[in-house]
């Protein structure tokens, strides 16, 4: 039975490929789960139209992410922290706090998009990357200063 894969399936193929599988596997698993559709002329046309629509949507998202990344590249944030002896920081500056600082500046950015390997635990200037899209990343300067 010939089917068109809608999703990547390990050991079978990638999305958009036409593959030949056993009828039971297609009827009982792939088609009900939304992983594939029957390979007919009509379904092939519909799938191509969906793919064009999806490509268009992804390119629009990328453009919007690039515009936002260009705006954020010019932003500088200041995080004030309490400091003890020998400039030892109490606590740390986390992605949640950076997200709050960005919200104060007028940028509504989800904290999960802020790529922070570990919290900032020392005074100084840091370049913090923000990943909006798999191909678009912005870098924001964060100044960690004493209170």
N, CA, C and O of each residue as an XYZ file, in Angstrom:
588
protein
N       0.849     -1.170      0.000
C       0.000      0.000      0.000
C       0.898      1.236      0.000
O       1.813      1.326      0.818
N       0.660      2.170     -0.881
C       1.456      3.390     -0.968
C       0.809      4.490     -0.126
O      -0.395      4.737     -0.204
N       1.651      5.142      0.684
C       1.173      6.229      1.540
C       2.123      7.412      1.433
O       3.266      7.273      0.999
N       1.627      8.585      1.837
C       2.445      9.803      1.910
C       2.673     10.086      3.385
O       1.708     10.236      4.135
N       3.922     10.163      3.816
C       4.233     10.432      5.223
C       4.014     11.909      5.537
O       4.478     12.785      4.808
N       3.302     12.174      6.631
C       3.083     13.553      7.073
C       4.109     13.957      8.129
O       4.326     15.142      8.380
N       4.730     12.958      8.741
C       5.740     13.191      9.778
C       6.941     12.301      9.494
O       6.833     11.298      8.788
N       8.090     12.683     10.053
C       9.273     11.824      9.962
C       9.046     10.589     10.828
O       8.670     10.711     11.994
N       9.268      9.420     10.276
C       9.125      8.183     11.032
C      10.419      7.397     10.882
O      10.859      7.083      9.775
N      11.016      7.088     12.032
C      12.290      6.382     12.036
C      12.151      5.034     11.332
O      11.151      4.340     11.518
N      13.113      4.668     10.551
C      13.203      3.421      9.801
C      12.163      3.303      8.684
O      12.013      2.242      8.078
N      11.439      4.409      8.414
C      10.451      4.350      7.346
C      10.672      5.461      6.324
O      10.672      5.210      5.119
N      10.862      6.690      6.806
C      11.115      7.777      5.874
C      10.858      9.133      6.500
O      10.489      9.244      7.669
N      11.060     10.158      5.692
C      10.874     11.533      6.138
C       9.536     12.061      5.644
O       8.931     11.485      4.740
N       9.078     13.147      6.233
C       7.802     13.756      5.856
C       7.821     14.127      4.380
O       8.804     14.669      3.875
N       6.714     13.826      3.692
C       6.596     14.149      2.281
C       6.972     13.029      1.347
O       6.670     13.102      0.156
N       7.617     12.002      1.839
C       8.015     10.887      0.993
C       6.835      9.948      0.760
O       5.965      9.796      1.617
N       6.823      9.328     -0.403
C       5.835      8.296     -0.699
C       6.517      6.953     -0.487
O       7.512      6.639     -1.141
N       5.972      6.161      0.435
C       6.584      4.882      0.765
C       5.552      3.765      0.618
O       4.345      4.004      0.625
N       6.052      2.567      0.487
C       5.204      1.391      0.352
C       5.275      0.614      1.667
O       6.354      0.194      2.084
N       4.122      0.425      2.320
C       4.068     -0.296      3.592
C       2.980     -1.363      3.511
O       2.186     -1.384      2.571
N       2.954     -2.231      4.487
C       1.918     -3.260      4.541
C       0.581     -2.598      4.866
O       0.539     -1.648      5.647
N      -0.494     -3.079      4.286
C      -1.811     -2.449      4.483
C      -2.249     -2.357      5.944
O      -2.837     -1.354      6.350
N      -1.973     -3.377      6.723
C      -2.375     -3.360      8.134
C      -1.660     -2.261      8.911
O      -2.275     -1.578      9.730
N      -0.369     -2.088      8.659
C       0.416     -1.046      9.338
C      -0.142      0.330      9.004
O      -0.241      1.195      9.875
N      -0.504      0.530      7.743
C      -1.045      1.822      7.327
C      -2.422      2.058      7.919
O      -2.668      3.115      8.501
N      -3.335      1.089      7.782
C      -4.716      1.262      8.244
C      -4.838      1.326      9.748
O      -5.654      2.085     10.270
N      -4.039      0.541     10.459
C      -4.198      0.430     11.911
C      -3.324      1.380     12.717
O      -3.626      1.664     13.876
N      -2.254      1.871     12.125
C      -1.338      2.705     12.908
C      -1.066      4.068     12.275
O      -1.346      5.101     12.884
N      -0.526      4.077     11.069
C      -0.066      5.337     10.477
C      -1.197      6.312     10.180
O      -1.109      7.484     10.546
N      -2.240      5.857      9.532
C      -3.333      6.759      9.150
C      -4.136      7.229     10.370
O      -4.401      8.427     10.471
N      -4.538      6.352     11.305
C      -5.279      6.845     12.477
C      -4.480      7.816     13.354
O      -5.066      8.698     13.981
N      -3.162      7.667     13.405
C      -2.333      8.560     14.223
C      -2.018      9.870     13.527
O      -1.404     10.752     14.128
N      -2.421     10.015     12.282
C      -2.149     11.249     11.551
C      -0.725     11.331     11.031
O      -0.253     12.413     10.681
N      -0.043     10.211     10.978
C       1.335     10.192     10.509
C       1.431     10.041      9.000
O       2.478     10.308      8.410
N       0.326      9.609      8.368
C       0.366      9.369      6.932
C      -1.032      9.495      6.342
O      -2.034      9.460      7.056
N      -1.074      9.644      5.008
C      -2.331      9.611      4.264
C      -2.133      8.718      3.050
O      -1.005      8.489      2.616
N      -3.229      8.219      2.508
C      -3.134      7.370      1.319
C      -2.549      8.158      0.161
O      -2.816      9.351      0.020
N      -1.761      7.502     -0.660
C      -1.108      8.162     -1.791
C      -2.017      8.112     -3.016
O      -1.855      7.261     -3.891
N      -2.973      9.035     -3.063
C      -3.814      9.184     -4.243
C      -3.474     10.521     -4.889
O      -2.792     11.350     -4.287
N      -3.953     10.732     -6.119
C      -3.651     11.998     -6.798
C      -4.222     13.171     -6.024
O      -3.554     14.194     -5.869
N      -5.449     13.039     -5.535
C      -6.075     14.120     -4.769
C      -5.325     14.435     -3.485
O      -5.073     15.598     -3.170
N      -4.970     13.382     -2.745
C      -4.233     13.581     -1.501
C      -2.850     14.169     -1.752
O      -2.352     14.950     -0.942
N      -2.230     13.802     -2.863
C      -0.918     14.351     -3.204
C      -1.019     15.855     -3.453
O      -0.160     16.617     -3.010
N      -2.071     16.286     -4.163
C      -2.268     17.719     -4.402
C      -2.540     18.459     -3.100
O      -1.986     19.533     -2.864
N      -3.387     17.891     -2.263
C      -3.710     18.516     -0.973
C      -2.453     18.627     -0.119
O      -2.212     19.661      0.505
N      -1.657     17.572     -0.090
C      -0.435     17.599      0.713
C       0.537     18.656      0.197
O       1.166     19.353      0.993
N       0.667     18.782     -1.109
C       1.549     19.810     -1.685
C       1.073     21.205     -1.303
O       1.888     22.072     -0.986
N      -0.245     21.431     -1.331
C      -0.791     22.738     -0.951
C      -0.512     23.023      0.521
O      -0.150     24.144      0.878
N      -0.677     22.023      1.373
C      -0.392     22.196      2.799
C       1.081     22.515      3.023
O       1.424     23.339      3.870
N       1.947     21.856      2.259
C       3.374     22.082      2.400
C       3.739     23.514      1.994
O       4.558     24.159      2.648
N       3.126     24.006      0.912
C       3.375     25.384      0.472
C       2.889     26.361      1.540
O       3.576     27.332      1.856
N       1.706     26.103      2.093
C       1.161     26.960      3.146
C       2.069     26.972      4.375
O       2.325     28.027      4.955
N       2.547     25.808      4.760
C       3.431     25.685      5.927
C       4.751     26.416      5.684
O       5.264     27.085      6.581
N       5.295     26.293      4.488
C       6.532     26.989      4.147
C       6.338     28.495      4.212
O       7.204     29.218      4.705
N       5.218     28.960      3.719
C       4.905     30.385      3.760
C       4.784     30.877      5.203
O       5.298     31.939      5.552
N       4.097     30.089      6.035
C       3.927     30.458      7.444
C       5.277     30.512      8.160
O       5.541     31.436      8.930
N       6.125     29.525      7.904
C       7.438     29.497      8.550
C       8.306     30.669      8.109
O       9.052     31.220      8.919
N       8.222     31.060      6.838
C       9.020     32.197      6.376
C       8.526     33.492      7.007
O       9.336     34.365      7.318
N       7.215     33.639      7.203
C       6.676     34.825      7.878
C       7.137     34.872      9.332
O       7.520     35.927      9.836
N       7.096     33.712     10.004
C       7.562     33.655     11.393
C       9.034     34.034     11.485
O       9.444     34.737     12.408
N       9.824     33.568     10.528
C      11.252     33.875     10.534
C      11.476     35.368     10.334
O      12.322     35.959     11.005
N      10.731     35.986      9.420
C      10.862     37.432      9.186
C      10.499     38.216     10.444
O      11.206     39.150     10.824
N       9.392     37.835     11.092
C       8.981     38.518     12.320
C      10.029     38.340     13.415
O      10.323     39.280     14.155
N      10.587     37.149     13.520
C      11.617     36.898     14.516
C      12.871     37.720     14.225
O      13.519     38.204     15.153
N      13.218     37.881     12.957
C      14.396     38.665     12.588
C      14.201     40.134     12.935
O      15.130     40.784     13.413
N      12.998     40.666     12.699
C      12.707     42.067     13.052
C      12.842     42.262     14.553
O      13.451     43.233     15.001
N      12.276     41.343     15.337
C      12.368     41.441     16.789
C      13.811     41.282     17.263
O      14.230     41.958     18.203
N      14.567     40.403     16.626
C      15.972     40.204     16.995
C      16.784     41.466     16.716
O      17.667     41.815     17.501
N      16.500     42.151     15.615
C      17.210     43.398     15.311
C      16.911     44.463     16.352
O      17.802     45.224     16.730
N      15.664     44.527     16.824
C      15.309     45.495     17.873
C      16.011     45.147     19.181
O      16.503     46.031     19.881
N      16.055     43.866     19.506
C      16.661     43.443     20.772
C      18.174     43.584     20.782
O      18.777     43.691     21.849
N      18.785     43.586     19.626
C      20.245     43.702     19.561
C      20.710     45.051     20.111
O      21.864     45.197     20.514
N      19.815     46.029     20.126
C      20.180     47.363     20.605
C      19.784     47.583     22.063
O      20.002     48.668     22.602
N      19.208     46.573     22.706
C      18.737     46.704     24.081
C      19.836     46.310     25.055
O      20.572     45.348     24.838
N      19.928     47.081     26.139
C      20.865     46.777     27.208
C      20.072     46.746     28.512
O      19.330     47.682     28.810
N      20.225     45.687     29.281
C      19.482     45.522     30.524
C      20.416     45.655     31.714
O      21.591     45.298     31.632
N      19.890     46.173     32.826
C      20.669     46.296     34.049
C      19.965     45.536     35.159
O      18.829     45.852     35.513
N      20.631     44.547     35.701
C      20.097     43.759     36.813
C      20.869     44.144     38.065
O      22.087     43.979     38.126
N      20.160     44.658     39.063
C      20.816     45.037     40.320
C      20.677     43.885     41.305
O      19.594     43.327     41.487
N      21.798     43.541     41.936
C      21.815     42.435     42.889
C      22.498     42.888     44.171
O      23.306     43.817     44.177
N      22.150     42.207     45.250
C      22.818     42.504     46.516
C      24.157     41.780     46.529
O      24.284     40.649     46.058
N      25.157     42.472     47.087
C      26.513     41.940     47.068
C      27.054     41.924     48.491
O      26.811     42.846     49.269
N      27.786     40.871     48.821
C      28.411     40.746     50.123
C      29.889     41.119     50.050
O      30.304     41.902     49.197
N      30.664     40.551     50.949
C      32.092     40.812     50.974
C      32.744     40.278     49.701
O      32.307     39.274     49.138
N      33.779     40.955     49.264
C      34.558     40.577     48.082
C      33.684     40.432     46.837
O      33.932     39.566     45.998
N      32.674     41.273     46.720
C      31.753     41.300     45.575
C      31.095     39.949     45.310
O      30.869     39.581     44.157
N      30.792     39.216     46.367
C      30.095     37.939     46.214
C      28.598     38.220     46.118
O      28.009     38.848     46.998
N      28.000     37.743     45.034
C      26.591     38.010     44.766
C      25.711     37.076     45.585
O      25.948     35.870     45.641
N      24.676     37.660     46.232
C      23.667     36.849     46.922
C      22.631     36.441     45.885
O      22.001     37.303     45.272
N      22.449     35.155     45.682
C      21.506     34.680     44.674
C      22.146     34.700     43.301
O      23.360     34.551     43.161
N      21.304     34.888     42.280
C      21.792     34.886     40.902
C      20.749     35.559     40.013
O      19.591     35.721     40.399
N      21.180     35.943     38.831
C      20.271     36.492     37.834
C      19.882     35.342     36.908
O      20.731     34.765     36.228
N      18.596     35.017     36.889
C      18.101     33.873     36.109
C      17.399     34.343     34.842
O      17.211     35.541     34.629
N      17.021     33.397     34.018
C      16.299     33.733     32.785
C      14.950     34.361     33.104
O      14.452     35.176     32.327
N      14.348     33.994     34.235
C      13.078     34.596     34.649
C      13.265     36.089     34.912
O      12.442     36.898     34.483
N      14.332     36.462     35.609
C      14.592     37.873     35.895
C      14.919     38.643     34.620
O      14.507     39.792     34.465
N      15.656     38.018     33.709
C      15.964     38.673     32.428
C      14.676     38.876     31.641
O      14.490     39.915     31.008
N      13.788     37.888     31.680
C      12.486     38.025     31.028
C      11.675     39.158     31.619
O      11.016     39.897     30.888
N      11.714     39.306     32.949
C      10.999     40.410     33.608
C      11.587     41.760     33.204
O      10.844     42.715     32.978
N      12.917     41.847     33.113
C      13.563     43.089     32.685
C      13.170     43.434     31.244
O      12.957     44.603     30.921
N      13.077     42.431     30.394
C      12.658     42.666     29.009
C      11.199     43.117     28.957
O      10.842     43.968     28.142
N      10.349     42.548     29.827
C       8.950     42.981     29.877
C       8.844     44.446     30.294
O       7.992     45.174     29.785
N       9.698     44.882     31.212
C       9.707     46.286     31.629
C      10.103     47.200     30.475
O       9.666     48.349     30.411
N      10.932     46.690     29.562
C      11.360     47.478     28.404
C      10.325     47.438     27.282
O      10.474     48.139     26.281
N       9.271     46.620     27.439
C       8.223     46.559     26.433
C       8.313     45.365     25.496
O       7.592     45.312     24.500
N       9.168     44.421     25.788
C       9.299     43.219     24.968
C       8.661     42.050     25.708
O       9.067     41.726     26.824
N       7.675     41.422     25.099
C       7.006     40.274     25.706
C       7.666     39.009     25.183
O       7.313     38.503     24.118
N       8.632     38.503     25.948
C       9.423     37.352     25.512
C       9.319     36.250     26.563
O       9.495     36.489     27.758
N       9.033     35.058     26.097
C       8.925     33.907     26.970
C      10.306     33.573     27.540
O      11.296     33.576     26.808
N      10.374     33.292     28.819
C      11.667     33.035     29.462
C      12.337     31.778     28.936
O      13.553     31.630     29.061
N      11.561     30.864     28.347
C      12.141     29.629     27.818
C      12.938     29.880     26.540
O      13.724     29.031     26.120
N      12.736     31.038     25.926
C      13.499     31.369     24.725
C      14.857     31.961     25.072
O      15.732     32.064     24.213
N      15.033     32.348     26.326
C      16.301     32.912     26.780
C      17.255     31.756     27.063
O      16.990     30.912     27.919
N      18.376     31.731     26.329
C      19.329     30.625     26.437
C      20.402     31.017     27.452
O      21.339     31.755     27.150
N      20.230     30.501     28.649
C      21.158     30.802     29.730
C      21.635     29.464     30.287
O      20.878     28.755     30.950
N      22.907     29.120     30.010
C      23.426     27.820     30.439
C      23.345     27.664     31.953
O      22.947     26.619     32.468
N      23.728     28.713     32.643
C      23.633     28.720     34.094
C      23.369     30.153     34.537
O      23.735     31.091     33.828
N      22.743     30.341     35.693
C      22.441     31.696     36.149
C      23.706     32.544     36.308
O      24.790     32.026     36.574
N      23.540     33.853     36.138
C      24.672     34.781     36.261
C      24.928     35.042     37.743
O      24.079     35.606     38.433
N      26.095     34.633     38.228
C      26.391     34.692     39.659
C      27.533     35.627     40.004
O      28.080     35.552     41.104
N      27.903     36.508     39.082
C      28.995     37.437     39.357
C      28.675     38.780     38.706
O      27.883     38.857     37.768
N      29.303     39.831     39.220
C      29.119     41.152     38.632
C      29.817     41.199     37.279
O      30.822     40.521     37.064
N      29.277     42.005     36.369
C      29.910     42.143     35.066
C      28.890     42.334     33.958
O      27.700     42.531     34.203
N      29.390     42.270     32.731
C      28.560     42.422     31.535
C      28.517     41.077     30.819
O      29.551     40.454     30.580
N      27.316     40.643     30.483
C      27.138     39.344     29.840
C      26.349     39.507     28.547
O      25.453     40.347     28.456
N      26.686     38.706     27.561
C      25.901     38.626     26.332
C      25.003     37.399     26.466
O      25.475     36.263     26.517
N      23.694     37.659     26.521
C      22.736     36.580     26.713
C      21.986     36.341     25.403
O      21.309     37.247     24.916
N      22.090     35.142     24.820
C      21.372     34.849     23.571
C      19.897     34.536     23.831
O      19.534     33.931     24.840
N      19.068     34.967     22.888
C      17.637     34.674     22.920
C      17.294     34.025     21.589
O      17.520     34.609     20.529
N      16.751     32.828     21.648
C      16.470     32.060     20.430
C      14.978     32.144     20.109
O      14.145     31.560     20.801
N      14.657     32.892     19.031
C      13.274     33.082     18.624
C      12.815     32.018     17.647
O      11.641     31.646     17.632
N      13.714     31.539     16.850
C      13.410     30.662     15.726
C      14.644     29.783     15.557
O      15.735     30.197     15.951
N      14.518     28.601     14.994
C      15.717     27.762     14.843
C      16.864     28.436     14.086
O      18.024     28.061     14.254
N      16.539     29.435     13.251
C      17.574     30.101     12.472
C      17.799     31.548     12.897
O      18.653     32.225     12.324
N      17.050     32.042     13.893
C      17.172     33.440     14.306
C      17.471     33.502     15.794
O      16.748     32.942     16.619
N      18.562     34.201     16.117
C      18.962     34.360     17.508
C      19.407     35.798     17.736
O      20.132     36.367     16.920
N      18.973     36.382     18.844
C      19.390     37.737     19.203
C      20.282     37.667     20.439
O      20.201     36.721     21.223
N      21.130     38.673     20.602
C      22.001     38.737     21.773
C      21.710     40.040     22.510
O      21.742     41.121     21.921
N      21.424     39.923     23.810
C      21.111     41.078     24.647
C      22.230     41.243     25.666
O      22.696     40.268     26.255
N      22.654     42.479     25.868
C      23.677     42.755     26.886
C      22.982     42.903     28.243
O      22.028     43.668     28.385
N      23.473     42.163     29.227
C      22.940     42.246     30.589
C      24.055     42.693     31.499
O      25.090     42.036     31.611
N      23.834     43.830     32.153
C      24.794     44.361     33.122
C      24.336     43.921     34.504
O      23.227     44.244     34.932
N      25.189     43.187     35.195
C      24.899     42.788     36.579
C      25.700     43.717     37.477
O      26.929     43.661     37.512
N      24.979     44.580     38.210
C      25.622     45.601     39.046
C      25.140     45.465     40.484
O      24.100     44.868     40.765
N      25.926     46.035     41.373
C      25.557     45.957     42.789
C      24.437     46.941     43.101
O      24.267     47.962     42.434
N      23.691     46.601     44.125
C      22.537     47.384     44.545
C      22.964     48.650     45.259
O      22.116     49.435     45.685
